[in-house]
Amino acid sequence: MNLRSKIFNNKKKIPLNSFINKSLYDLKYGFYMKKNPIGIKGDFITSPNISILFSEMIAIWCISFWKQMGSPKKINILEIGPGDGSLSLGLINTFSKFKKFNNSYTLNLLEKSKHLIKVQKKKLIFNKIKWISNISNLNDEPVIIIANEFFDTLPIKQYIYKNEKWFERYVEIDAKNKIKFLDIPTKLPNFKKICKIDIAKNQKFIEFSLPAVNYIKNISNLIKKNNGGLICFDYGYNQDKMFNSLQSVKNHKNSDILSNPGNQDITHLINFSFLKQLAKKYNLDSEKIVNQGSFLKKMGIIERANILSLNKNFKEKADIYYRLKRLIHPNEMGDLFKVCFFKKKGNKFNLGFI
Ligand SMILES: C[S@@+](CC[C@H](N)C(=O)[O-])C[C@H]1O[C@@H](n2cnc3c(N)ncnc32)[C@H](O)[C@@H]1O
């Protein structure tokens, strides 16, 4: 059976989220399940793969947060969706230079893809790492959760308001075996009951990820119980009004969303304003959402690049600054990527956000 048949499973149409879920996470053919899509030879590149400076800034941020929490003797660092393990590798190397912190932390990785777990295990040969299958597997210690380009990989549903009616977006396979979008009249779910927010208010288009909502609920319970926070980096926007942001990427280029299931990434822009409201409803405090460029500059990424480039030849210097520019320039990842930080109520830590 090929992926197309598995996706549709003898049905003519399926909701968009099921299409995304099967395309990305089918155990045999799913995009993330059969290969490592990250890197120059893959389909897209992420910040930790662009420059070590990214992971270094996050490592310093984690250590500062730990100190602000009173330097607890034990702390969990949790990366969700660790991809090829590059961010974690950079964290481990930087943490090793801070003895007290180095003796305190355990690094936990939560990864859905068995294939990527293998890639991570090959890269991360350290005894302080645990692979966990559920957030609830963490022991009761303060926790700092890091999510880079994680939330955008969670499947979404789309709802469209037209002709004074709501429709849900489906994906159908037609008589000629062509995959197409199809909008079907629907009654909207009771969003208020699901996530305490009346999402449909003032919207004509809704993108909704139930897995994302469930992650925020579980993470907020964990943080409320054990102290800590979630820092998350993703491409997205910071306004209430939603729009169709679904896109797909293959071989470092935008591609047609429906034509190549299993062989391309399907993502969407994160609505950070909604994520922040959600965290608030589940009793977390948050800092204002900032651009990735602003956050990294406040963390001292330019100064660190200057230090790293001392005694380097021209070619090596050019490489360091070229990579730095990709992370922070407004026309590259600097503005499109945003950073949000949710934390236990009352915690005043705000490094990088003010
Ligand atoms: C776009 S990659 C980001 C990789 C990495 N964070 C980086 O910055 O390079 C998304 C990652 O999230 C993982 N993932 C997707 N859904 C997941 C889930 N529900 N639970 C755990 N990991 C998941 C994917 O397998 C992949 O490792």
The ligand as a MOL file (V3000), in Angstrom:
LIG
                    3D

  0  0  0     0  0            999 V3000
M  V30 BEGIN CTAB
M  V30 COUNTS 27 29 0 0 0
M  V30 BEGIN ATOM
M  V30 1 C 11.0070 21.3380 12.0150 0
M  V30 2 S 11.6950 20.0870 12.9980 0 CHG=1
M  V30 3 C 12.5950 21.1100 14.1590 0
M  V30 4 C 13.8600 20.4680 14.5920 0
M  V30 5 C 14.7330 21.1620 15.6100 0
M  V30 6 N 13.9990 21.7140 16.7070 0
M  V30 7 C 15.6150 22.2110 15.0010 0
M  V30 8 O 15.5490 23.3470 15.4100 0
M  V30 9 O 16.4050 21.8730 14.1150 0 CHG=-1
M  V30 10 C 10.3290 19.4890 13.9650 0
M  V30 11 C 10.6700 18.3790 14.9330 0
M  V30 12 O 9.5420 18.0830 15.7600 0
M  V30 13 C 9.3210 16.6710 15.7760 0
M  V30 14 N 7.9100 16.4410 16.1330 0
M  V30 15 C 6.8150 16.7190 15.4090 0
M  V30 16 N 5.6790 16.4310 16.0970 0
M  V30 17 C 6.0680 15.9780 17.3010 0
M  V30 18 C 5.3710 15.5530 18.4750 0
M  V30 19 N 4.0460 15.5340 18.5290 0
M  V30 20 N 6.1040 15.1850 19.5490 0
M  V30 21 C 7.4620 15.2060 19.5090 0
M  V30 22 N 8.1690 15.5930 18.4240 0
M  V30 23 C 7.5000 15.9800 17.3350 0
M  V30 24 C 9.7530 16.2680 14.3900 0
M  V30 25 O 9.9130 14.8920 14.2380 0
M  V30 26 C 11.0500 17.0710 14.2660 0
M  V30 27 O 12.0840 16.4890 15.0180 0
M  V30 END ATOM
M  V30 BEGIN BOND
M  V30 1 1 1 2
M  V30 2 1 2 3
M  V30 3 1 2 10
M  V30 4 1 3 4
M  V30 5 1 4 5
M  V30 6 1 5 6
M  V30 7 1 5 7
M  V30 8 2 7 8
M  V30 9 1 7 9
M  V30 10 1 10 11
M  V30 11 1 11 12
M  V30 12 1 11 26
M  V30 13 1 12 13
M  V30 14 1 13 14
M  V30 15 1 13 24
M  V30 16 1 14 15
M  V30 17 1 14 23
M  V30 18 2 15 16
M  V30 19 1 16 17
M  V30 20 1 17 18
M  V30 21 2 17 23
M  V30 22 1 18 19
M  V30 23 2 18 20
M  V30 24 1 20 21
M  V30 25 2 21 22
M  V30 26 1 22 23
M  V30 27 1 24 25
M  V30 28 1 24 26
M  V30 29 1 26 27
M  V30 END BOND
M  V30 END CTAB
M  END
